Amino acid sequence: MFARLVKKEEGLYNLTSVECPSCNSHLTIEISGESAFLLNQNALIQNVLPDQTLDVRERFISGICGTCWDTMFGEPDDEEAE
């Protein structure tokens, strides 16, 4: 779930999330042209953003930021995070 993909320069794009439904914040990250292509091909988010954290990837799946996710569902145990 992303709000906007904007070309920054050749081979680099800014990817902006939708608003978090809880706190109304946005997240913008820089991605490669290859990642932008994969995103437009509906690839799995772990293939589109392999170097990003789970919080960032979840942001582009559900729109919920990491802080609000932790508030709603609690922080994962060490075993759950693996």
SELOMAR-796654 format. One record per atom (N, C-alpha, C, O): x, y, z; residue number from 1. Coordinates in nm, 3 decimals. Atoms other than C-alpha are relative to their C-alpha. Last residue first. Layout:
<site east="X" north="Y" up="Z" seq="NUM"/>
...
//
This chain:
<site east="-0.087" north="0.078" up="0.089" seq="82"/>
<site east="1.254" north="-1.421" up="1.402" seq="82"/>
<site east="-0.074" north="-0.061" up="-0.114" seq="82"/>
<site east="-0.013" north="-0.130" up="-0.196" seq="82"/>
<site east="-0.066" north="-0.087" up="0.097" seq="81"/>
<site east="1.051" north="-1.142" up="1.561" seq="81"/>
<site east="0.083" north="-0.078" up="-0.101" seq="81"/>
<site east="0.117" north="-0.025" up="-0.207" seq="81"/>
<site east="0.096" north="-0.038" up="0.105" seq="80"/>
<site east="0.814" north="-1.383" up="1.736" seq="80"/>
<site east="0.066" north="0.081" up="-0.111" seq="80"/>
<site east="0.021" north="0.077" up="-0.226" seq="80"/>
<site east="0.029" north="0.118" up="0.081" seq="79"/>
<site east="1.100" north="-1.544" up="1.933" seq="79"/>
<site east="-0.094" north="0.033" up="-0.114" seq="79"/>
<site east="-0.080" north="-0.023" up="-0.223" seq="79"/>
<site east="-0.117" north="0.032" up="0.082" seq="78"/>
<site east="1.228" north="-1.207" up="2.058" seq="78"/>
<site east="-0.028" north="-0.118" up="-0.093" seq="78"/>
<site east="0.015" north="-0.118" up="-0.209" seq="78"/>
<site east="-0.102" north="0.069" up="-0.079" seq="77"/>
<site east="0.877" north="-1.116" up="2.176" seq="77"/>
<site east="0.116" north="-0.031" up="-0.093" seq="77"/>
<site east="0.100" north="-0.030" up="-0.215" seq="77"/>
<site east="-0.015" north="0.147" up="0.012" seq="76"/>
<site east="0.693" north="-0.871" up="1.954" seq="76"/>
<site east="0.105" north="-0.053" up="0.099" seq="76"/>
<site east="0.202" north="0.016" up="0.133" seq="76"/>
<site east="-0.126" north="0.032" up="0.067" seq="75"/>
<site east="0.601" north="-0.522" up="2.081" seq="75"/>
<site east="0.018" north="-0.152" up="-0.005" seq="75"/>
<site east="-0.020" north="-0.222" up="0.088" seq="75"/>
<site east="-0.113" north="0.031" up="-0.088" seq="74"/>
<site east="0.238" north="-0.467" up="2.164" seq="74"/>
<site east="0.124" north="-0.031" up="-0.081" seq="74"/>
<site east="0.116" north="-0.062" up="-0.200" seq="74"/>
<site east="-0.021" north="0.144" up="-0.011" seq="73"/>
<site east="-0.059" north="-0.491" up="1.926" seq="73"/>
<site east="0.111" north="-0.041" up="0.096" seq="73"/>
<site east="0.130" north="-0.160" up="0.121" seq="73"/>
<site east="0.120" north="0.082" up="0.021" seq="72"/>
<site east="-0.218" north="-0.145" up="1.916" seq="72"/>
<site east="0.021" north="-0.146" up="0.037" seq="72"/>
<site east="-0.066" north="-0.208" up="0.098" seq="72"/>
<site east="0.103" north="-0.045" up="-0.092" seq="71"/>
<site east="0.062" north="0.062" up="2.070" seq="71"/>
<site east="-0.124" north="-0.089" up="-0.010" seq="71"/>
<site east="-0.185" north="-0.124" up="0.091" seq="71"/>
<site east="-0.039" north="0.044" up="-0.133" seq="70"/>
<site east="0.330" north="-0.140" up="1.888" seq="70"/>
<site east="-0.104" north="0.040" up="0.104" seq="70"/>
<site east="-0.130" north="-0.036" up="0.197" seq="70"/>
<site east="0.013" north="0.147" up="-0.001" seq="69"/>
<site east="0.149" north="-0.089" up="1.557" seq="69"/>
<site east="0.031" north="-0.053" up="0.140" seq="69"/>
<site east="-0.044" north="-0.134" up="0.194" seq="69"/>
<site east="0.143" north="0.029" up="-0.019" seq="68"/>
<site east="0.111" north="0.284" up="1.634" seq="68"/>
<site east="-0.025" north="-0.151" up="0.003" seq="68"/>
<site east="-0.111" north="-0.199" up="0.077" seq="68"/>
<site east="0.040" north="-0.046" up="-0.134" seq="67"/>
<site east="0.486" north="0.317" up="1.683" seq="67"/>
<site east="-0.145" north="-0.033" up="0.028" seq="67"/>
<site east="-0.178" north="-0.085" up="0.135" seq="67"/>
<site east="-0.050" north="0.090" up="-0.103" seq="66"/>
<site east="0.568" north="0.104" up="1.379" seq="66"/>
<site east="-0.042" north="0.038" up="0.140" seq="66"/>
<site east="-0.075" north="-0.049" up="0.221" seq="66"/>
<site east="-0.140" north="-0.023" up="-0.038" seq="65"/>
<site east="0.351" north="0.304" up="1.140" seq="65"/>
<site east="0.039" north="-0.092" up="0.115" seq="65"/>
<site east="-0.048" north="-0.145" up="0.185" seq="65"/>
<site east="-0.015" north="-0.031" up="-0.143" seq="64"/>
<site east="0.029" north="0.153" up="1.001" seq="64"/>
<site east="0.147" north="0.017" up="0.034" seq="64"/>
<site east="0.229" north="-0.069" up="0.001" seq="64"/>
<site east="0.010" north="-0.143" up="-0.020" seq="63"/>
<site east="-0.017" north="0.178" up="0.623" seq="63"/>
<site east="0.022" north="0.041" up="0.145" seq="63"/>
<site east="0.032" north="0.161" up="0.174" seq="63"/>
<site east="0.125" north="-0.036" up="-0.068" seq="62"/>
<site east="-0.093" north="-0.194" up="0.600" seq="62"/>
<site east="-0.022" north="0.150" up="0.014" seq="62"/>
<site east="-0.135" north="0.195" up="0.033" seq="62"/>
<site east="0.102" north="0.103" up="0.015" seq="61"/>
<site east="0.162" north="-0.322" up="0.349" seq="61"/>
<site east="-0.133" north="0.049" up="0.057" seq="61"/>
<site east="-0.235" north="0.048" up="-0.012" seq="61"/>
<site east="0.045" north="0.002" up="0.139" seq="60"/>
<site east="0.384" north="-0.017" up="0.296" seq="60"/>
<site east="-0.098" north="-0.113" up="-0.029" seq="60"/>
<site east="-0.153" north="-0.120" up="-0.138" seq="60"/>
<site east="0.058" north="-0.131" up="0.032" seq="59"/>
<site east="0.413" north="0.049" up="0.670" seq="59"/>
<site east="-0.055" north="0.002" up="-0.142" seq="59"/>
<site east="-0.160" north="0.061" up="-0.168" seq="59"/>
<site east="0.140" north="0.003" up="-0.046" seq="58"/>
<site east="0.469" north="-0.321" up="0.727" seq="58"/>
<site east="-0.071" north="0.130" up="-0.032" seq="58"/>
<site east="-0.190" north="0.131" up="-0.063" seq="58"/>
<site east="0.075" north="0.085" up="0.093" seq="57"/>
<site east="0.783" north="-0.298" up="0.511" seq="57"/>
<site east="-0.147" north="-0.007" up="0.040" seq="57"/>
<site east="-0.235" north="0.000" up="-0.046" seq="57"/>
<site east="0.014" north="-0.074" up="0.127" seq="56"/>
<site east="0.910" north="-0.003" up="0.714" seq="56"/>
<site east="-0.082" north="-0.082" up="-0.099" seq="56"/>
<site east="-0.171" north="-0.029" up="-0.166" seq="56"/>
<site east="0.090" north="-0.113" up="-0.021" seq="55"/>
<site east="0.844" north="-0.175" up="1.047" seq="55"/>
<site east="-0.026" north="0.075" up="-0.131" seq="55"/>
<site east="-0.139" north="0.112" up="-0.161" seq="55"/>
<site east="0.137" north="0.052" up="-0.001" seq="54"/>
<site east="1.003" north="-0.500" up="0.927" seq="54"/>
<site east="-0.102" north="0.112" up="0.017" seq="54"/>
<site east="-0.208" north="0.109" up="-0.044" seq="54"/>
<site east="0.043" north="0.067" up="-0.123" seq="53"/>
<site east="1.320" north="-0.308" up="0.848" seq="53"/>
<site east="-0.142" north="-0.054" up="-0.014" seq="53"/>
<site east="-0.215" north="-0.017" up="-0.107" seq="53"/>
<site east="0.075" north="-0.082" up="-0.096" seq="52"/>
<site east="1.433" north="-0.226" up="0.495" seq="52"/>
<site east="-0.041" north="-0.083" up="0.121" seq="52"/>
<site east="-0.046" north="-0.206" up="0.116" seq="52"/>
<site east="-0.092" north="-0.059" up="-0.098" seq="51"/>
<site east="1.709" north="-0.404" up="0.302" seq="51"/>
<site east="-0.070" north="0.086" up="0.105" seq="51"/>
<site east="-0.005" north="0.142" up="0.193" seq="51"/>
<site east="-0.069" north="0.102" up="-0.080" seq="50"/>
<site east="1.479" north="-0.641" up="0.111" seq="50"/>
<site east="0.090" north="0.057" up="0.110" seq="50"/>
<site east="0.115" north="-0.011" up="0.209" seq="50"/>
<site east="-0.077" north="-0.074" up="-0.101" seq="49"/>
<site east="1.238" north="-0.366" up="-0.003" seq="49"/>
<site east="0.080" north="-0.094" up="0.090" seq="49"/>
<site east="0.058" north="-0.095" up="0.211" seq="49"/>
<site east="-0.008" north="-0.140" up="0.043" seq="48"/>
<site east="1.081" north="-0.496" up="-0.327" seq="48"/>
<site east="0.093" north="0.079" up="0.093" seq="48"/>
<site east="0.174" north="0.159" up="0.047" seq="48"/>
<site east="-0.084" north="-0.003" up="0.120" seq="47"/>
<site east="1.153" north="-0.863" up="-0.255" seq="47"/>
<site east="0.019" north="0.142" up="-0.052" seq="47"/>
<site east="0.122" north="0.174" up="-0.111" seq="47"/>
<site east="-0.135" north="0.038" up="-0.043" seq="46"/>
<site east="1.025" north="-0.842" up="0.105" seq="46"/>
<site east="0.096" north="-0.008" up="-0.119" seq="46"/>
<site east="0.217" north="0.001" up="-0.101" seq="46"/>
<site east="-0.069" north="-0.115" up="-0.058" seq="45"/>
<site east="0.728" north="-0.646" up="-0.031" seq="45"/>
<site east="0.141" north="-0.035" up="0.047" seq="45"/>
<site east="0.230" north="0.050" up="0.041" seq="45"/>
<site east="0.009" north="0.002" up="-0.146" seq="44"/>
<site east="0.621" north="-0.933" up="-0.254" seq="44"/>
<site east="0.087" north="0.111" up="0.058" seq="44"/>
<site east="0.195" north="0.141" up="0.006" seq="44"/>
<site east="-0.089" north="0.096" up="-0.066" seq="43"/>
<site east="0.610" north="-0.833" up="-0.620" seq="43"/>
<site east="-0.022" north="0.006" up="0.151" seq="43"/>
<site east="-0.075" north="0.104" up="0.203" seq="43"/>
<site east="0.067" north="0.062" up="-0.116" seq="42"/>
<site east="0.307" north="-0.647" up="-0.755" seq="42"/>
<site east="0.084" north="-0.111" up="0.064" seq="42"/>
<site east="0.031" north="-0.212" up="0.109" seq="42"/>
<site east="0.033" north="0.136" up="0.045" seq="41"/>
<site east="0.478" north="-0.574" up="-1.091" seq="41"/>
<site east="-0.070" north="-0.080" up="0.110" seq="41"/>
<site east="-0.092" north="-0.200" up="0.097" seq="41"/>
<site east="0.104" north="-0.012" up="0.103" seq="40"/>
<site east="0.472" north="-0.200" up="-1.012" seq="40"/>
<site east="-0.040" north="-0.135" up="-0.058" seq="40"/>
<site east="-0.143" north="-0.146" up="-0.125" seq="40"/>
<site east="0.120" north="-0.051" up="-0.066" seq="39"/>
<site east="0.665" north="-0.271" up="-0.692" seq="39"/>
<site east="-0.116" north="0.008" up="-0.099" seq="39"/>
<site east="-0.228" north="-0.032" up="-0.067" seq="39"/>
<site east="0.059" north="0.112" up="-0.073" seq="38"/>
<site east="0.917" north="-0.481" up="-0.882" seq="38"/>
<site east="-0.131" north="0.040" up="0.068" seq="38"/>
<site east="-0.228" north="-0.035" up="0.069" seq="38"/>
<site east="0.055" north="0.093" up="0.099" seq="37"/>
<site east="0.978" north="-0.193" up="-1.124" seq="37"/>
<site east="-0.069" north="-0.117" up="0.069" seq="37"/>
<site east="-0.181" north="-0.154" up="0.033" seq="37"/>
<site east="0.121" north="-0.064" up="0.053" seq="36"/>
<site east="1.019" north="0.054" up="-0.837" seq="36"/>
<site east="-0.067" north="-0.091" up="-0.104" seq="36"/>
<site east="-0.189" north="-0.103" up="-0.107" seq="36"/>
<site east="0.104" north="0.015" up="-0.101" seq="35"/>
<site east="1.263" north="-0.187" up="-0.670" seq="35"/>
<site east="-0.131" north="0.062" up="-0.046" seq="35"/>
<site east="-0.239" north="0.007" up="-0.021" seq="35"/>
<site east="0.036" north="0.142" up="-0.003" seq="34"/>
<site east="1.469" north="-0.208" up="-0.990" seq="34"/>
<site east="-0.112" north="-0.025" up="0.100" seq="34"/>
<site east="-0.205" north="-0.100" up="0.072" seq="34"/>
<site east="0.085" north="0.025" up="0.115" seq="33"/>
<site east="1.464" north="0.171" up="-1.025" seq="33"/>
<site east="-0.046" north="-0.145" up="-0.005" seq="33"/>
<site east="-0.160" north="-0.173" up="-0.043" seq="33"/>
<site east="-0.066" north="0.010" up="0.131" seq="32"/>
<site east="1.608" north="0.196" up="-0.677" seq="32"/>
<site east="-0.103" north="-0.018" up="-0.111" seq="32"/>
<site east="-0.220" north="-0.047" up="-0.084" seq="32"/>
<site east="-0.017" north="0.136" up="0.051" seq="31"/>
<site east="1.424" north="0.314" up="-0.368" seq="31"/>
<site east="0.064" north="0.005" up="-0.138" seq="31"/>
<site east="0.063" north="0.108" up="-0.205" seq="31"/>
<site east="-0.058" north="0.001" up="0.134" seq="30"/>
<site east="1.432" north="0.627" up="-0.153" seq="30"/>
<site east="0.020" north="-0.145" up="-0.042" seq="30"/>
<site east="0.074" north="-0.226" up="0.033" seq="30"/>
<site east="-0.131" north="0.063" up="0.011" seq="29"/>
<site east="1.199" north="0.634" up="0.145" seq="29"/>
<site east="0.046" north="0.008" up="-0.145" seq="29"/>
<site east="-0.035" north="0.026" up="-0.237" seq="29"/>
<site east="-0.057" north="-0.005" up="0.134" seq="28"/>
<site east="0.905" north="0.855" up="0.241" seq="28"/>
<site east="0.139" north="-0.062" up="0.005" seq="28"/>
<site east="0.222" north="-0.025" up="0.088" seq="28"/>
<site east="-0.140" north="0.042" up="0.006" seq="27"/>
<site east="0.691" north="0.780" up="0.546" seq="27"/>
<site east="0.043" north="0.007" up="-0.145" seq="27"/>
<site east="-0.025" north="-0.045" up="-0.233" seq="27"/>
<site east="-0.042" north="0.062" up="0.126" seq="26"/>
<site east="0.365" north="0.958" up="0.624" seq="26"/>
<site east="0.145" north="-0.046" up="0.015" seq="26"/>
<site east="0.217" north="0.000" up="0.104" seq="26"/>
<site east="-0.134" north="-0.028" up="0.051" seq="25"/>
<site east="0.202" north="1.046" up="0.957" seq="25"/>
<site east="0.022" north="-0.073" up="-0.132" seq="25"/>
<site east="-0.047" north="-0.169" up="-0.165" seq="25"/>
<site east="0.001" north="-0.083" up="0.122" seq="24"/>
<site east="-0.174" north="1.055" up="1.021" seq="24"/>
<site east="0.138" north="0.036" up="-0.052" seq="24"/>
<site east="0.151" north="0.131" up="-0.130" seq="24"/>
<site east="-0.069" north="-0.126" up="-0.032" seq="23"/>
<site east="-0.141" north="0.919" up="1.379" seq="23"/>
<site east="0.013" north="0.095" up="-0.119" seq="23"/>
<site east="0.063" north="0.207" up="-0.104" seq="23"/>
<site east="0.006" north="-0.036" up="-0.141" seq="22"/>
<site east="-0.389" north="0.627" up="1.375" seq="22"/>
<site east="0.061" north="0.137" up="0.029" seq="22"/>
<site east="0.002" north="0.217" up="0.101" seq="22"/>
<site east="0.137" north="-0.029" up="-0.041" seq="21"/>
<site east="-0.473" north="0.569" up="1.010" seq="21"/>
<site east="-0.013" north="0.045" up="0.145" seq="21"/>
<site east="-0.116" north="0.100" up="0.185" seq="21"/>
<site east="0.030" north="0.096" up="-0.105" seq="20"/>
<site east="-0.105" north="0.605" up="0.914" seq="20"/>
<site east="-0.141" north="0.032" up="0.049" seq="20"/>
<site east="-0.168" north="0.148" up="0.082" seq="20"/>
<site east="0.002" north="-0.046" up="-0.138" seq="19"/>
<site east="-0.120" north="0.818" up="0.604" seq="19"/>
<site east="-0.026" north="-0.117" up="0.094" seq="19"/>
<site east="-0.108" north="-0.204" up="0.066" seq="19"/>
<site east="0.127" north="-0.066" up="-0.033" seq="18"/>
<site east="-0.034" north="0.642" up="0.279" seq="18"/>
<site east="0.011" north="0.049" up="0.144" seq="18"/>
<site east="0.104" north="0.012" up="0.215" seq="18"/>
<site east="0.110" north="0.082" up="-0.051" seq="17"/>
<site east="0.331" north="0.565" up="0.221" seq="17"/>
<site east="-0.129" north="0.082" up="0.008" seq="17"/>
<site east="-0.127" north="0.205" up="-0.002" seq="17"/>
<site east="0.067" north="-0.058" up="-0.116" seq="16"/>
<site east="0.572" north="0.762" up="0.004" seq="16"/>
<site east="-0.119" north="-0.086" up="0.038" seq="16"/>
<site east="-0.199" north="-0.126" up="-0.047" seq="16"/>
<site east="0.120" north="0.076" up="-0.026" seq="15"/>
<site east="0.823" north="0.603" up="-0.234" seq="15"/>
<site east="-0.060" north="0.053" up="0.129" seq="15"/>
<site east="0.005" north="0.051" up="0.234" seq="15"/>
<site east="0.051" north="-0.018" up="-0.136" seq="14"/>
<site east="1.087" north="0.839" up="-0.368" seq="14"/>
<site east="-0.132" north="-0.074" up="0.009" seq="14"/>
<site east="-0.222" north="-0.053" up="-0.073" seq="14"/>
<site east="0.138" north="-0.043" up="-0.018" seq="13"/>
<site east="1.257" north="0.706" up="-0.680" seq="13"/>
<site east="-0.027" north="0.024" up="0.148" seq="13"/>
<site east="0.034" north="-0.039" up="0.235" seq="13"/>
<site east="0.038" north="-0.020" up="-0.141" seq="12"/>
<site east="1.613" north="0.659" up="-0.799" seq="12"/>
<site east="-0.141" north="0.058" up="0.008" seq="12"/>
<site east="-0.177" north="0.149" up="-0.066" seq="12"/>
<site east="-0.026" north="0.117" up="-0.082" seq="11"/>
<site east="1.735" north="0.511" up="-1.131" seq="11"/>
<site east="-0.035" north="0.012" up="0.146" seq="11"/>
<site east="-0.017" north="-0.084" up="0.221" seq="11"/>
<site east="-0.012" north="0.126" up="0.074" seq="10"/>
<site east="1.759" north="0.841" up="-1.317" seq="10"/>
<site east="0.037" north="-0.114" up="0.095" seq="10"/>
<site east="0.143" north="-0.112" up="0.157" seq="10"/>
<site east="-0.100" north="-0.014" up="0.105" seq="9"/>
<site east="1.655" north="1.111" up="-1.074" seq="9"/>
<site east="0.012" north="-0.135" up="-0.068" seq="9"/>
<site east="-0.053" north="-0.230" up="-0.027" seq="9"/>
<site east="-0.088" north="-0.102" up="-0.057" seq="8"/>
<site east="1.384" north="1.160" up="-0.814" seq="8"/>
<site east="0.109" north="0.038" up="-0.099" seq="8"/>
<site east="0.134" north="0.156" up="-0.124" seq="8"/>
<site east="-0.137" north="0.011" up="0.048" seq="7"/>
<site east="1.106" north="0.971" up="-0.991" seq="7"/>
<site east="0.080" north="0.119" up="0.054" seq="7"/>
<site east="0.043" north="0.235" up="0.036" seq="7"/>
<site east="-0.044" north="-0.115" up="0.080" seq="6"/>
<site east="0.795" north="0.980" up="-0.776" seq="6"/>
<site east="0.146" north="-0.019" up="-0.039" seq="6"/>
<site east="0.231" north="-0.051" up="0.045" seq="6"/>
<site east="-0.134" north="0.036" up="0.047" seq="5"/>
<site east="0.602" north="0.684" up="-0.634" seq="5"/>
<site east="0.041" north="0.110" up="-0.096" seq="5"/>
<site east="-0.022" north="0.130" up="-0.200" seq="5"/>
<site east="-0.060" north="-0.071" up="0.112" seq="4"/>
<site east="0.299" north="0.786" up="-0.431" seq="4"/>
<site east="0.141" north="-0.050" up="-0.028" seq="4"/>
<site east="0.220" north="-0.072" up="0.063" seq="4"/>
<site east="0.076" north="-0.114" up="0.047" seq="3"/>
<site east="0.047" north="0.655" up="-0.184" seq="3"/>
<site east="0.059" north="0.057" up="-0.128" seq="3"/>
<site east="-0.014" north="0.098" up="-0.218" seq="3"/>
<site east="-0.080" north="-0.122" up="0.005" seq="2"/>
<site east="0.178" north="0.310" up="-0.118" seq="2"/>
<site east="-0.083" north="0.111" up="-0.060" seq="2"/>
<site east="-0.170" north="0.087" up="-0.144" seq="2"/>
<site east="0.085" north="-0.116" up="0.000" seq="1"/>
<site east="0.000" north="0.000" up="0.000" seq="1"/>
<site east="0.090" north="0.123" up="0.000" seq="1"/>
<site east="0.152" north="0.157" up="0.101" seq="1"/>
//
